[in-house]
């Protein structure tokens, strides 16, 4: 039901010490919209059981849907929060021809349901599970809501990124909105400008919403409290599946729907994959190819389902996927308890 991959240091550490939750100090959550539904069972297992009694700090780093998941994991009852997220997202219905503002309004309603006022306080004061939301601050044409100007900016970014990922810095800056007492640090060889901003009561929801504000699809979020003035958009533009080095000690756990992570949003259709050296201390847990092929339509959910399927069909399909992912959790639990997980972990495929 699952496939496991790990960098050399991570594999060696687990072979010597076993697959223990105490080995991990970081947790990654990628962009991808409803693709994260394929990880639902793993999320519930990891934060309802594997990390349940944890007392040491675990940095939760996410962009877009991964940031939403991080906000769930950092609440007092992470399983209930991730269940609210899945239920509300699955139930979401858009107008026939939604405008960016329509989708943004729906997303904000979802977040207010998943992260209540008490949830904000829980996230900000959680001494163990420390949330970090990655957001892309837009410059140049991409900062504008005008479709033509924004489209020109995105086209420029697409071409520049194809030449070299470093060119993203001409129109984007990375912002990490972090737990007030976080010591999380990253190193980016592409030198994309990065700033760190502490989360607060006033900026947690705006930062979280910005992290999932897909260009051209959703409205951007302007002037987030505590951060420099300007337009903020989806963190996945820069960090779709992540291609930076986490400098904190310890291993990183990364449940992901794809064993070959793409660095940024503009790399989705390219051959570029993340640098393997950045995953030296990372363990990837992915749904297996057999598991995915057995799902309805032989694939995991994606945003195209909102257009390609009618509401009833989409919701039935998505709910089926959510139920089926319990098998991936059972598979992981069995592998850990029997010790077979050490044999199942393979070298990185990229």
Phi, psi and omega per residue, in radians:
X1 nan -0.427 -3.118
X2 -2.303 2.785 3.019
X3 -2.179 2.446 -3.123
X4 -2.166 2.337 3.121
X5 -2.323 2.640 3.135
X6 -2.690 2.644 3.034
X7 -1.206 2.919 -3.038
X8 -1.021 -0.818 -3.122
X9 -1.135 -0.715 3.133
X10 -1.106 -0.775 3.138
X11 -1.104 -0.760 3.140
X12 -1.110 -0.729 -3.139
X13 -1.091 -0.773 -3.110
X14 -1.229 -0.644 3.074
X15 -1.064 -0.612 -3.106
X16 -1.454 -0.617 -2.992
X17 -2.044 -0.143 -3.089
X18 1.547 3.011 -3.109
X19 -1.604 1.541 -3.065
X20 -1.961 2.486 3.140
X21 -1.118 -0.458 -3.114
X22 -1.209 -0.288 3.137
X23 -1.286 -0.398 -3.029
X24 -1.645 2.333 3.094
X25 -2.088 -0.133 3.131
X26 -2.410 2.701 -3.129
X27 -2.486 2.204 -3.111
X28 -1.831 2.506 3.058
X29 -2.341 2.050 -3.006
X30 -1.529 2.909 2.965
X31 -1.234 2.995 3.087
X32 2.471 0.115 3.104
X33 0.987 -2.388 -3.070
X34 -1.209 -0.010 3.024
X35 -1.028 -0.462 -3.116
X36 -1.143 -0.275 3.098
X37 -0.985 -0.528 -3.131
X38 -1.201 -0.183 -3.135
X39 -1.877 0.036 -3.030
X40 -0.962 -0.855 -3.129
X41 -1.100 -0.696 3.107
X42 -1.135 -0.720 3.118
X43 -1.043 -0.808 -3.122
X44 -1.123 -0.677 3.141
X45 -1.217 -0.818 -3.054
X46 -1.103 -0.734 -3.079
X47 -1.727 -0.117 3.039
X48 -1.732 -0.279 -3.095
X49 -2.405 -1.068 -3.015
X50 -1.023 -0.826 -3.128
X51 -1.730 0.125 -2.951
X52 -0.952 -0.814 -3.065
X53 -1.756 0.381 -3.094
X54 -1.153 2.502 3.115
X55 -2.124 -0.287 3.134
X56 -1.631 2.752 -3.063
X57 -1.078 2.388 3.027
X58 -2.267 2.021 3.120
X59 -1.403 2.163 3.114
X60 -1.794 1.961 -3.075
X61 -2.003 2.131 -3.097
X62 -2.527 2.678 2.988
X63 -2.182 2.478 3.108
X64 0.963 -2.136 -3.140
X65 -1.038 -0.546 3.093
X66 -1.165 -0.575 3.073
X67 -1.221 -0.699 3.093
X68 -1.051 -0.714 3.120
X69 -1.139 -0.713 3.119
X70 -1.049 -0.674 3.111
X71 -1.126 -0.542 3.081
X72 -1.256 -0.807 -3.056
X73 -1.134 -0.450 -3.079
X74 -1.549 0.029 3.102
X75 -1.530 2.892 -3.059
X76 -1.054 -0.627 3.091
X77 -2.112 1.478 -3.047
X78 -1.100 -0.599 -3.131
X79 -1.164 -0.775 3.107
X80 -1.091 -0.666 -3.130
X81 -1.164 -0.767 -3.127
X82 -1.213 -0.525 3.067
X83 -1.196 -0.687 3.069
X84 -1.104 -0.742 -3.137
X85 -1.044 -0.860 -3.128
X86 -1.101 -0.782 -3.097
X87 -1.114 -0.803 -3.103
X88 -1.201 -0.739 -3.130
X89 -1.096 -0.764 3.135
X90 -1.087 -0.633 -3.090
X91 -1.423 -0.168 -3.079
X92 -1.087 2.309 3.101
X93 -2.244 2.257 3.134
X94 -1.791 2.772 3.011
X95 -1.038 2.884 -3.082
X96 -1.009 -0.750 3.094
X97 -2.211 1.359 -3.036
X98 -1.203 2.514 3.025
X99 -1.626 2.805 3.138
X100 -0.903 -0.656 -3.139
X101 -1.151 -0.620 3.123
X102 -1.081 -0.788 -3.103
X103 -1.210 -0.672 3.107
X104 -1.116 -0.750 3.128
X105 -1.065 -0.717 3.106
X106 -1.111 -0.708 -3.136
X107 -1.134 -0.682 3.137
X108 -1.176 -0.683 3.087
X109 -1.070 -0.750 3.117
X110 -1.034 -0.832 -3.108
X111 -1.117 -0.678 3.125
X112 -1.124 -0.505 3.100
X113 -1.343 -0.751 -3.094
X114 -1.294 -0.660 -3.125
X115 -2.077 1.615 3.115
X116 -1.343 -3.131 3.098
X117 -1.038 -0.692 3.105
X118 -1.184 -0.552 3.113
X119 -1.152 -0.681 3.095
X120 -1.047 -0.807 3.141
X121 -1.099 -0.699 3.133
X122 -1.120 -0.712 3.136
X123 -1.147 -0.784 -3.079
X124 -1.188 -0.489 -3.045
X125 -1.975 0.229 3.115
X126 -1.294 2.038 -3.074
X127 -1.401 -0.180 -3.074
X128 -1.915 -1.037 -3.091
X129 -1.621 1.798 -3.006
X130 -1.826 1.994 -3.037
X131 -1.410 2.494 3.070
X132 -2.404 2.146 -3.132
X133 -1.914 2.158 3.136
X134 -1.611 2.283 -3.088
X135 -2.307 2.566 3.110
X136 -1.841 2.024 3.047
X137 -1.422 2.249 -3.025
X138 -1.662 2.494 3.067
X139 -2.230 3.021 3.102
X140 1.064 -2.603 -3.090
X141 -1.112 -0.466 -3.067
X142 -1.174 -0.318 -3.121
X143 -1.311 -0.261 -3.063
X144 -1.556 2.623 3.097
X145 -1.498 -0.316 3.066
X146 -0.979 2.176 -3.025
X147 -1.028 -0.734 -3.101
X148 -1.162 -0.797 -3.135
X149 -1.155 -0.764 3.137
X150 -1.106 -0.690 3.111
X151 -1.100 -0.697 3.091
X152 -1.097 -0.744 3.126
X153 -1.104 -0.724 3.140
X154 -1.181 -0.654 3.104
X155 -1.108 -0.725 3.096
X156 -1.087 -0.757 3.133
X157 -1.128 -0.697 3.140
X158 -1.056 -0.845 -3.131
X159 -1.142 -0.802 3.141
X160 -1.068 -0.716 -3.141
X161 -1.132 -0.642 3.117
X162 -1.081 -0.621 3.123
X163 -1.281 -0.870 3.139
X164 -2.857 2.299 -3.109
X165 -1.004 -0.455 -3.131
X166 -1.061 -0.397 -3.103
X167 -1.227 -0.207 3.095
X168 -1.044 -0.494 -3.077
X169 -1.107 -0.293 3.142
X170 -1.205 -0.399 -3.101
X171 -2.306 -0.029 -3.130
X172 -2.464 2.582 2.976
X173 -2.220 2.490 3.118
X174 -1.515 2.265 3.026
X175 -2.083 2.262 3.081
X176 -1.898 1.877 3.061
X177 -1.525 2.030 -2.898
X178 -2.160 2.797 3.023
X179 -0.899 2.438 -3.072
X180 -0.959 -0.442 -3.107
X181 -2.103 0.753 -3.129
X182 -1.628 2.553 3.024
X183 -2.063 0.370 3.140
X184 -1.098 2.370 3.128
X185 -2.441 2.531 3.105
X186 -2.294 2.742 3.076
X187 -2.185 2.132 -3.086
X188 -1.994 1.933 -3.129
X189 -1.166 -0.298 3.092
X190 -1.443 -0.085 3.061
X191 0.967 0.636 3.018
X192 -1.239 2.175 -3.085
X193 -0.894 2.291 -3.078
X194 -2.264 2.274 3.062
X195 -2.171 2.609 3.133
X196 -1.991 2.274 -3.127
X197 -2.227 2.283 -3.133
X198 -1.242 2.376 3.068
X199 -1.234 2.629 -3.137
X200 -2.610 3.050 3.095
X201 -0.992 -0.640 -3.016
X202 -1.493 -0.385 -3.063
X203 -1.990 -0.071 -3.060
X204 -1.084 -0.878 -3.140
X205 -1.165 -0.816 3.093
X206 -1.021 -0.721 3.139
X207 -1.154 -0.730 3.129
X208 -1.134 -0.741 3.122
X209 -1.140 -0.722 3.123
X210 -1.086 -0.658 -3.106
X211 -1.053 -0.428 3.141
X212 -1.922 0.222 -3.074
X213 -1.499 1.546 -3.072
X214 -1.131 2.243 3.110
X215 -0.967 2.491 3.127
X216 1.223 -0.405 -3.121
X217 -1.646 -0.711 -3.120
X218 -2.168 2.804 3.052
X219 -1.286 2.541 3.075
X220 -1.319 2.940 3.125
X221 -1.938 2.100 -3.048
X222 -1.737 2.447 2.985
X223 0.958 1.170 3.098
X224 -1.231 2.257 -3.132
X225 -0.933 2.352 3.108
X226 1.531 -0.150 -3.139
X227 -2.041 2.814 3.101
X228 -0.999 2.556 -3.135
X229 -1.095 2.596 -3.141
X230 2.557 -3.041 -3.089
X231 -1.754 2.268 -3.113
X232 -2.042 2.396 -3.107
X233 -2.344 -3.038 -3.051
X234 -0.856 2.175 3.109
X235 -1.115 -0.368 3.135
X236 -1.200 -0.283 3.085
X237 -0.977 -0.774 3.101
X238 -1.596 -0.809 -3.026
X239 -2.087 1.279 -3.133
X240 -1.185 -0.967 3.082
X241 -2.147 -0.003 3.029
X242 1.508 2.289 3.046
X243 -2.566 1.050 3.054
X244 -2.425 2.900 3.135
X245 -1.695 2.192 3.038
X246 -1.427 2.086 -3.012
X247 -1.504 -0.218 3.112
X248 -1.188 2.597 3.140
X249 -1.216 2.848 3.117
X250 1.680 3.050 -3.134
X251 -1.597 2.876 3.121
X252 -2.091 2.306 3.099
X253 -1.796 2.280 -3.015
X254 -2.383 1.517 2.976
X255 -1.204 2.182 -3.046
X256 -2.551 2.654 -3.100
X257 -1.523 0.031 -3.081
X258 -2.522 2.261 -3.108
X259 -1.384 -0.064 3.117
X260 -2.180 1.491 -3.062
X261 -1.090 2.411 3.065
X262 -1.645 2.407 -3.103
X263 -1.054 -1.024 -3.055
X264 -2.292 3.030 -3.092
X265 -1.001 -0.647 -3.107
X266 -1.354 -0.060 3.124
X267 -1.682 0.015 -3.064
X268 -0.973 -0.680 -3.092
X269 -1.773 0.133 -3.124
X270 -1.790 3.002 3.117
X271 -1.491 -0.105 -3.097
X272 -1.165 2.328 3.043
X273 -2.207 2.928 -3.130
X274 -1.097 2.687 3.105
X275 -1.248 2.252 -3.074
X276 -1.111 -0.511 -3.134
X277 -1.128 -0.413 3.109
X278 -1.338 -0.159 -3.118
X279 -1.989 0.340 -3.112
X280 -1.043 -0.598 -3.117
X281 -1.923 0.422 -3.078
X282 -1.953 2.470 3.016
X283 -1.943 2.109 3.091
X284 -1.700 2.259 3.044
X285 -2.038 2.081 -3.069
X286 -2.226 2.572 2.974
X287 -1.067 2.431 -3.104
X288 -1.256 2.825 3.107
X289 -1.084 -0.672 3.121
X290 -1.127 -0.699 3.114
X291 -1.083 -0.810 -3.110
X292 -1.145 -0.741 -3.110
X293 -1.139 -0.416 3.139
X294 -1.469 -0.150 3.119
X295 -1.298 2.791 3.036
X296 -0.943 2.369 -3.121
X297 1.195 0.050 3.080
X298 1.101 0.531 -3.118
X299 -2.673 2.941 3.027
X300 -1.575 2.775 -3.129
X301 -1.040 2.663 3.025
X302 -2.636 3.021 -3.052
X303 -1.131 -0.416 3.122
X304 -1.106 -0.366 3.137
X305 -1.072 -0.505 3.108
X306 -1.097 -0.503 -3.103
X307 -1.706 -0.721 -3.008
X308 -1.383 -0.375 -3.074
X309 -2.124 2.559 3.033
X310 -1.259 2.880 -3.006
X311 -1.001 -0.849 -3.099
X312 -1.079 -0.775 -3.130
X313 -1.149 -0.770 3.139
X314 -1.074 -0.817 -3.089
X315 -1.161 -0.653 3.093
X316 -1.121 -0.785 3.119
X317 -1.061 -0.867 -3.113
X318 -1.110 -0.722 3.116
X319 -1.128 -0.609 3.082
X320 -1.107 -0.750 3.115
X321 -1.078 -0.771 3.129
X322 -1.018 -0.761 3.137
X323 -1.161 -0.730 -3.101
X324 -1.148 -0.503 -3.106
X325 -1.168 -0.221 3.044
X326 -1.068 -0.476 3.125
X327 -1.210 -0.563 3.092
X328 -1.201 -0.647 3.100
X329 -1.140 -0.748 3.120
X330 -1.100 -0.661 3.138
X331 -1.138 -0.757 3.116
X332 -1.149 -0.774 -3.135
X333 -1.040 -0.776 3.136
X334 -1.116 -0.732 -3.126
X335 -1.115 -0.667 3.132
X336 -1.218 -0.830 -3.073
X337 -1.154 -0.591 -3.122
X338 -1.528 -0.206 -3.088
X339 1.448 -0.003 -3.129
X340 -1.171 -0.314 -3.070
X341 -1.048 -0.552 3.136
X342 -1.096 -0.652 3.136
X343 -1.341 -0.467 -3.066
X344 -1.381 -0.406 -3.082
X345 -1.269 2.136 -3.116
X346 -1.896 2.823 3.066
X347 -1.082 2.727 3.131
X348 -1.002 2.444 -3.133
X349 -1.536 0.235 -3.138
X350 -2.426 nan nan
